[in-house]
Amino acid sequence: MSDRTLAEGLLDVAEKLCARVDGREPTQAALRRGQSTAYYAHFHDMSRMSADTVAGGEHDEDHDEEAWDESYRGLNHGTAAEACGKIKGGPFPDEVRTYAEVFEQMREARNLADYDPTVQLQKK
């Protein structure tokens, strides 16, 4: 059975990485890893929702675990970002548009944290 709490666990890890330790601010490495981990929490949440929609949630009568796992793993970062970009201008509920906007922001922040050696992250 797949771990359906992965996103929540990743958010916990991100919070711990960005927390003060012994009264000291987190290091740049911890903030970068925390930002990246927070993005992956969002991505795994999206993957879970997508799989639940395609293959049924674990409590649905027609749930198929193998199809669920394949659907979950089938989502890729580029396609997800492209879809979120299209959602912003489409006829979707505010909650869906907000979710898509946050995903795009998190992805951009993750890219900076992972690949831009000059960026200095700050805890908000």
N, CA and C atoms as an extended XYZ file, in Angstrom:
372
Properties=species:S:1:pos:R:3:atomname:S:1:resname:S:1:resid:I:1 pbc="F F F"
N         0.839       -1.180        0.000 N   MET     1
C         0.000        0.000        0.000 CA  MET     1
C         0.883        1.242        0.000 C   MET     1
N         0.531        2.197       -0.805 N   SER     2
C         1.287        3.431       -0.932 CA  SER     2
C         1.114        4.309        0.302 C   SER     2
N         2.121        5.122        0.559 N   ASP     3
C         2.079        6.051        1.685 CA  ASP     3
C         1.313        7.297        1.274 C   ASP     3
N         0.096        7.426        1.751 N   ARG     4
C        -0.742        8.554        1.376 CA  ARG     4
C        -0.520        9.769        2.267 C   ARG     4
N         0.409        9.667        3.201 N   THR     5
C         0.713       10.789        4.085 CA  THR     5
C         2.077       11.398        3.768 C   THR     5
N         2.637       11.041        2.625 N   LEU     6
C         3.969       11.512        2.256 CA  LEU     6
C         4.048       13.039        2.224 C   LEU     6
N         3.066       13.689        1.657 N   ALA     7
C         3.101       15.154        1.558 CA  ALA     7
C         3.164       15.791        2.937 C   ALA     7
N         2.346       15.305        3.864 N   GLU     8
C         2.363       15.861        5.217 CA  GLU     8
C         3.715       15.626        5.886 C   GLU     8
N         4.276       14.437        5.693 N   GLY     9
C         5.588       14.137        6.263 CA  GLY     9
C         6.675       15.034        5.700 C   GLY     9
N         6.621       15.291        4.402 N   LEU    10
C         7.611       16.185        3.790 CA  LEU    10
C         7.476       17.607        4.315 C   LEU    10
N         6.242       18.062        4.533 N   LEU    11
C         6.069       19.398        5.115 CA  LEU    11
C         6.654       19.466        6.519 C   LEU    11
N         6.474       18.424        7.299 N   ASP    12
C         7.076       18.376        8.639 CA  ASP    12
C         8.591       18.488        8.549 C   ASP    12
N         9.191       17.759        7.610 N   VAL    13
C        10.644       17.815        7.422 CA  VAL    13
C        11.072       19.229        7.024 C   VAL    13
N        10.345       19.843        6.092 N   ALA    14
C        10.684       21.205        5.655 CA  ALA    14
C        10.629       22.186        6.823 C   ALA    14
N         9.608       22.056        7.661 N   GLU    15
C         9.499       22.943        8.827 CA  GLU    15
C        10.673       22.748        9.780 C   GLU    15
N        11.070       21.506        9.997 N   LYS    16
C        12.197       21.228       10.887 CA  LYS    16
C        13.495       21.776       10.309 C   LYS    16
N        13.669       21.658        9.008 N   LEU    17
C        14.876       22.185        8.379 CA  LEU    17
C        14.979       23.699        8.529 C   LEU    17
N        13.845       24.378        8.523 N   CYS    18
C        13.829       25.841        8.551 CA  CYS    18
C        13.676       26.408        9.962 C   CYS    18
N        13.644       25.555       10.950 N   ALA    19
C        13.458       26.004       12.325 CA  ALA    19
C        14.771       26.515       12.914 C   ALA    19
N        14.635       27.376       13.901 N   ARG    20
C        15.810       27.803       14.649 CA  ARG    20
C        16.312       26.636       15.486 C   ARG    20
N        17.632       26.566       15.602 N   VAL    21
C        18.249       25.527       16.427 CA  VAL    21
C        19.117       26.226       17.464 C   VAL    21
N        18.836       25.965       18.714 N   ASP    22
C        19.572       26.604       19.820 CA  ASP    22
C        19.589       28.124       19.684 C   ASP    22
N        18.460       28.675       19.227 N   GLY    23
C        18.332       30.126       19.089 CA  GLY    23
C        18.982       30.703       17.849 C   GLY    23
N        19.590       29.859       17.028 N   ARG    24
C        20.257       30.356       15.815 CA  ARG    24
C        19.356       30.196       14.602 C   ARG    24
N        19.484       31.120       13.686 N   GLU    25
C        18.745       31.045       12.427 CA  GLU    25
C        19.228       29.850       11.618 C   GLU    25
N        18.364       29.272       10.787 N   PRO    26
C        18.795       28.143        9.960 CA  PRO    26
C        19.835       28.587        8.928 C   PRO    26
N        20.687       27.670        8.549 N   THR    27
C        21.712       27.953        7.545 CA  THR    27
C        21.077       28.063        6.160 C   THR    27
N        21.830       28.594        5.217 N   GLN    28
C        21.356       28.653        3.836 CA  GLN    28
C        21.102       27.245        3.301 C   GLN    28
N        21.956       26.310        3.654 N   ALA    29
C        21.756       24.937        3.190 CA  ALA    29
C        20.434       24.384        3.718 C   ALA    29
N        20.128       24.633        4.978 N   ALA    30
C        18.879       24.141        5.565 CA  ALA    30
C        17.677       24.828        4.926 C   ALA    30
N        17.770       26.138        4.691 N   LEU    31
C        16.665       26.864        4.051 CA  LEU    31
C        16.456       26.373        2.618 C   LEU    31
N        17.543       26.143        1.893 N   ARG    32
C        17.427       25.643        0.518 CA  ARG    32
C        16.784       24.255        0.500 C   ARG    32
N        17.263       23.378        1.377 N   ARG    33
C        16.713       22.020        1.429 CA  ARG    33
C        15.256       22.064        1.886 C   ARG    33
N        14.943       22.975        2.812 N   GLY    34
C        13.566       23.123        3.278 CA  GLY    34
C        12.643       23.605        2.167 C   GLY    34
N        13.095       24.567        1.377 N   GLN    35
C        12.289       25.074        0.263 CA  GLN    35
C        12.047       23.976       -0.759 C   GLN    35
N        13.090       23.252       -1.077 N   SER    36
C        12.953       22.167       -2.045 CA  SER    36
C        12.013       21.087       -1.520 C   SER    36
N        12.137       20.743       -0.263 N   THR    37
C        11.291       19.720        0.344 CA  THR    37
C         9.836       20.171        0.395 C   THR    37
N         9.602       21.443        0.663 N   ALA    38
C         8.227       21.964        0.670 CA  ALA    38
C         7.601       21.854       -0.720 C   ALA    38
N         8.381       22.146       -1.754 N   TYR    39
C         7.865       21.974       -3.119 CA  TYR    39
C         7.487       20.523       -3.363 C   TYR    39
N         8.344       19.594       -2.970 N   TYR    40
C         8.045       18.185       -3.200 CA  TYR    40
C         6.825       17.732       -2.404 C   TYR    40
N         6.590       18.331       -1.266 N   ALA    41
C         5.357       18.031       -0.524 CA  ALA    41
C         4.146       18.428       -1.365 C   ALA    41
N         4.218       19.612       -1.972 N   HIS    42
C         3.119       20.088       -2.817 CA  HIS    42
C         2.950       19.167       -4.032 C   HIS    42
N         4.063       18.776       -4.630 N   PHE    43
C         4.007       17.895       -5.793 CA  PHE    43
C         3.389       16.543       -5.435 C   PHE    43
N         3.774       15.986       -4.298 N   HIS    44
C         3.217       14.692       -3.882 CA  HIS    44
C         1.734       14.817       -3.528 C   HIS    44
N         1.348       15.959       -2.993 N   ASP    45
C        -0.075       16.192       -2.733 CA  ASP    45
C        -0.852       16.206       -4.045 C   ASP    45
N        -0.301       16.879       -5.057 N   MET    46
C        -0.932       16.919       -6.367 CA  MET    46
C        -0.991       15.528       -6.987 C   MET    46
N         0.076       14.763       -6.830 N   SER    47
C         0.109       13.399       -7.361 CA  SER    47
C        -0.965       12.538       -6.702 C   SER    47
N        -1.125       12.682       -5.395 N   ARG    48
C        -2.149       11.914       -4.680 CA  ARG    48
C        -3.546       12.291       -5.153 C   ARG    48
N        -3.811       13.578       -5.278 N   MET    49
C        -5.135       14.010       -5.738 CA  MET    49
C        -5.407       13.526       -7.159 C   MET    49
N        -4.398       13.581       -8.001 N   SER    50
C        -4.545       13.112       -9.375 CA  SER    50
C        -4.859       11.619       -9.402 C   SER    50
N        -4.112       10.839       -8.643 N   ALA    51
C        -4.340        9.390       -8.605 CA  ALA    51
C        -5.717        9.061       -8.029 C   ALA    51
N        -6.131        9.807       -7.005 N   ASP    52
C        -7.468        9.590       -6.437 CA  ASP    52
C        -8.553        9.854       -7.474 C   ASP    52
N        -8.337       10.859       -8.315 N   THR    53
C        -9.311       11.203       -9.341 CA  THR    53
C        -9.343       10.148      -10.449 C   THR    53
N        -8.184        9.697      -10.864 N   VAL    54
C        -8.092        8.743      -11.972 CA  VAL    54
C        -8.474        7.328      -11.548 C   VAL    54
N        -7.950        6.884      -10.401 N   ALA    55
C        -8.106        5.472      -10.005 CA  ALA    55
C        -8.963        5.276       -8.761 C   ALA    55
N        -9.507        6.350       -8.241 N   GLY    56
C       -10.350        6.246       -7.050 CA  GLY    56
C        -9.535        6.311       -5.786 C   GLY    56
N       -10.081        7.001       -4.780 N   GLY    57
C        -9.440        7.079       -3.477 CA  GLY    57
C        -9.484        5.729       -2.791 C   GLY    57
N        -8.682        5.578       -1.738 N   GLU    58
C        -8.557        4.268       -1.101 CA  GLU    58
C        -9.863        3.747       -0.519 C   GLU    58
N       -10.828        4.624       -0.248 N   HIS    59
C       -12.115        4.181        0.300 CA  HIS    59
C       -13.203        4.083       -0.763 C   HIS    59
N       -12.854        4.388       -2.016 N   ASP    60
C       -13.832        4.279       -3.105 CA  ASP    60
C       -14.052        2.822       -3.474 C   ASP    60
N       -15.278        2.504       -3.829 N   GLU    61
C       -15.641        1.133       -4.192 CA  GLU    61
C       -14.857        0.621       -5.390 C   GLU    61
N       -14.587        1.503       -6.363 N   ASP    62
C       -13.908        1.070       -7.586 CA  ASP    62
C       -12.397        1.311       -7.550 C   ASP    62
N       -11.845        1.510       -6.365 N   HIS    63
C       -10.416        1.778       -6.219 CA  HIS    63
C        -9.584        0.585       -6.713 C   HIS    63
N        -8.550        0.900       -7.498 N   ASP    64
C        -7.616       -0.107       -8.005 CA  ASP    64
C        -6.214        0.347       -7.594 C   ASP    64
N        -5.602       -0.356       -6.662 N   GLU    65
C        -4.310        0.063       -6.105 CA  GLU    65
C        -3.210        0.132       -7.161 C   GLU    65
N        -3.153       -0.826       -8.058 N   GLU    66
C        -2.121       -0.810       -9.096 CA  GLU    66
C        -2.304        0.398      -10.023 C   GLU    66
N        -3.537        0.660      -10.430 N   ALA    67
C        -3.813        1.828      -11.277 CA  ALA    67
C        -3.506        3.111      -10.521 C   ALA    67
N        -3.813        3.112       -9.216 N   TRP    68
C        -3.538        4.293       -8.392 CA  TRP    68
C        -2.042        4.573       -8.370 C   TRP    68
N        -1.237        3.533       -8.105 N   ASP    69
C         0.214        3.710       -8.059 CA  ASP    69
C         0.762        4.218       -9.390 C   ASP    69
N         0.285        3.659      -10.489 N   GLU    70
C         0.748        4.086      -11.811 CA  GLU    70
C         0.335        5.535      -12.094 C   GLU    70
N        -0.871        5.894      -11.716 N   SER    71
C        -1.346        7.272      -11.908 CA  SER    71
C        -0.520        8.242      -11.080 C   SER    71
N        -0.228        7.859       -9.853 N   TYR    72
C         0.574        8.695       -8.953 CA  TYR    72
C         1.949        8.954       -9.564 C   TYR    72
N         2.592        7.895      -10.000 N   ARG    73
C         3.945        8.030      -10.553 CA  ARG    73
C         3.944        8.641      -11.953 C   ARG    73
N         2.796        8.683      -12.601 N   GLY    74
C         2.719        9.196      -13.962 CA  GLY    74
C         2.796       10.706      -14.080 C   GLY    74
N         2.547       11.402      -12.999 N   LEU    75
C         2.609       12.865      -13.048 CA  LEU    75
C         4.066       13.299      -13.083 C   LEU    75
N         4.392       14.211      -13.999 N   ASN    76
C         5.763       14.722      -14.005 CA  ASN    76
C         5.748       16.228      -13.784 C   ASN    76
N         6.870       16.736      -13.357 N   HIS    77
C         6.974       18.128      -12.931 CA  HIS    77
C         6.674       19.117      -14.046 C   HIS    77
N         7.212       18.864      -15.235 N   GLY    78
C         6.995       19.790      -16.348 CA  GLY    78
C         5.549       19.834      -16.787 C   GLY    78
N         4.933       18.679      -16.915 N   THR    79
C         3.526       18.621      -17.315 CA  THR    79
C         2.634       19.258      -16.258 C   THR    79
N         2.953       19.014      -14.993 N   ALA    80
C         2.166       19.611      -13.906 CA  ALA    80
C         2.271       21.137      -13.957 C   ALA    80
N         3.470       21.647      -14.173 N   ALA    81
C         3.657       23.097      -14.246 CA  ALA    81
C         2.928       23.681      -15.456 C   ALA    81
N         2.995       22.994      -16.584 N   GLU    82
C         2.301       23.459      -17.791 CA  GLU    82
C         0.789       23.510      -17.557 C   GLU    82
N         0.263       22.475      -16.948 N   ALA    83
C        -1.178       22.436      -16.655 CA  ALA    83
C        -1.562       23.548      -15.697 C   ALA    83
N        -0.742       23.789      -14.685 N   CYS    84
C        -1.047       24.858      -13.733 CA  CYS    84
C        -1.038       26.221      -14.419 C   CYS    84
N        -0.136       26.407      -15.372 N   GLY    85
C        -0.111       27.660      -16.126 CA  GLY    85
C        -1.391       27.878      -16.913 C   GLY    85
N        -1.951       26.816      -17.445 N   LYS    86
C        -3.199       26.918      -18.204 CA  LYS    86
C        -4.398       27.152      -17.295 C   LYS    86
N        -4.350       26.628      -16.107 N   ILE    87
C        -5.467       26.766      -15.159 CA  ILE    87
C        -5.675       28.219      -14.762 C   ILE    87
N        -4.596       28.963      -14.630 N   LYS    88
C        -4.702       30.347      -14.157 CA  LYS    88
C        -5.687       31.179      -14.962 C   LYS    88
N        -5.738       30.967      -16.257 N   GLY    89
C        -6.602       31.773      -17.098 CA  GLY    89
C        -7.903       31.086      -17.467 C   GLY    89
N        -8.138       29.907      -16.937 N   GLY    90
C        -9.306       29.136      -17.333 CA  GLY    90
C       -10.495       29.307      -16.402 C   GLY    90
N       -11.579       28.677      -16.780 N   PRO    91
C       -12.826       28.799      -16.012 CA  PRO    91
C       -12.874       27.817      -14.838 C   PRO    91
N       -11.973       28.001      -13.888 N   PHE    92
C       -11.879       27.107      -12.749 CA  PHE    92
C       -12.263       27.840      -11.471 C   PHE    92
N       -12.680       27.112      -10.459 N   PRO    93
C       -12.975       27.753       -9.166 CA  PRO    93
C       -11.722       28.426       -8.602 C   PRO    93
N       -11.934       29.430       -7.785 N   ASP    94
C       -10.813       30.167       -7.188 CA  ASP    94
C        -9.836       29.242       -6.469 C   ASP    94
N       -10.342       28.222       -5.778 N   GLU    95
C        -9.472       27.321       -5.030 CA  GLU    95
C        -8.521       26.569       -5.959 C   GLU    95
N        -9.005       26.185       -7.129 N   VAL    96
C        -8.175       25.463       -8.088 CA  VAL    96
C        -7.127       26.405       -8.673 C   VAL    96
N        -7.534       27.617       -9.007 N   ARG    97
C        -6.573       28.591       -9.545 CA  ARG    97
C        -5.505       28.922       -8.503 C   ARG    97
N        -5.914       29.090       -7.259 N   THR    98
C        -4.957       29.389       -6.197 CA  THR    98
C        -3.976       28.241       -6.024 C   THR    98
N        -4.475       27.014       -6.028 N   TYR    99
C        -3.612       25.841       -5.899 CA  TYR    99
C        -2.582       25.824       -7.029 C   TYR    99
N        -3.026       26.102       -8.249 N   ALA   100
C        -2.127       26.115       -9.402 CA  ALA   100
C        -1.087       27.231       -9.281 C   ALA   100
N        -1.503       28.395       -8.830 N   GLU   101
C        -0.567       29.512       -8.661 CA  GLU   101
C         0.478       29.197       -7.602 C   GLU   101
N         0.047       28.605       -6.498 N   VAL   102
C         0.985       28.245       -5.438 CA  VAL   102
C         1.979       27.206       -5.958 C   VAL   102
N         1.486       26.243       -6.737 N   PHE   103
C         2.388       25.237       -7.304 CA  PHE   103
C         3.462       25.912       -8.153 C   PHE   103
N         3.061       26.827       -9.020 N   GLU   104
C         4.039       27.519       -9.863 CA  GLU   104
C         5.052       28.296       -9.024 C   GLU   104
N         4.582       28.985       -7.993 N   GLN   105
C         5.474       29.748       -7.119 CA  GLN   105
C         6.441       28.827       -6.381 C   GLN   105
N         5.919       27.702       -5.900 N   MET   106
C         6.766       26.747       -5.185 CA  MET   106
C         7.815       26.141       -6.122 C   MET   106
N         7.418       25.873       -7.350 N   ARG   107
C         8.361       25.291       -8.310 CA  ARG   107
C         9.487       26.274       -8.630 C   ARG   107
N         9.125       27.528       -8.839 N   GLU   108
C        10.143       28.545       -9.111 CA  GLU   108
C        11.074       28.708       -7.910 C   GLU   108
N        10.515       28.736       -6.712 N   ALA   109
C        11.333       28.865       -5.500 CA  ALA   109
C        12.252       27.652       -5.338 C   ALA   109
N        11.745       26.473       -5.655 N   ARG   110
C        12.572       25.263       -5.579 CA  ARG   110
C        13.708       25.324       -6.581 C   ARG   110
N        13.413       25.793       -7.794 N   ASN   111
C        14.468       25.913       -8.804 CA  ASN   111
C        15.566       26.867       -8.337 C   ASN   111
N        15.173       27.989       -7.735 N   LEU   112
C        16.175       28.922       -7.208 CA  LEU   112
C        16.984       28.271       -6.094 C   LEU   112
N        16.291       27.617       -5.170 N   ALA   113
C        16.973       26.995       -4.033 CA  ALA   113
C        17.930       25.899       -4.488 C   ALA   113
N        17.532       25.133       -5.485 N   ASP   114
C        18.343       24.000       -5.923 CA  ASP   114
C        19.449       24.372       -6.904 C   ASP   114
N        19.252       25.428       -7.701 N   TYR   115
C        20.165       25.650       -8.824 CA  TYR   115
C        20.850       27.012       -8.873 C   TYR   115
N        20.422       27.979       -8.078 N   ASP   116
C        21.019       29.311       -8.143 CA  ASP   116
C        21.961       29.510       -6.946 C   ASP   116
N        23.255       29.444       -7.180 N   PRO   117
C        24.193       29.548       -6.066 CA  PRO   117
C        24.267       30.959       -5.466 C   PRO   117
N        23.707       31.936       -6.137 N   THR   118
C        23.777       33.314       -5.628 CA  THR   118
C        22.580       33.713       -4.785 C   THR   118
N        21.487       32.956       -4.855 N   VAL   119
C        20.285       33.342       -4.118 CA  VAL   119
C        20.519       33.167       -2.619 C   VAL   119
N        20.021       34.123       -1.849 N   GLN   120
C        20.076       34.061       -0.391 CA  GLN   120
C        18.637       33.972        0.120 C   GLN   120
N        18.282       32.831        0.651 N   LEU   121
C        16.930       32.635        1.157 CA  LEU   121
C        16.803       33.194        2.558 C   LEU   121
N        15.599       33.649        2.873 N   GLN   122
C        15.323       34.160        4.212 CA  GLN   122
C        14.056       33.535        4.737 C   GLN   122
N        14.056       33.226        6.001 N   LYS   123
C        12.881       32.667        6.631 CA  LYS   123
C        11.882       33.788        6.850 C   LYS   123
N        10.628       33.520        6.487 N   LYS   124
C         9.586       34.546        6.661 CA  LYS   124
C         8.850       34.322        7.949 C   LYS   124
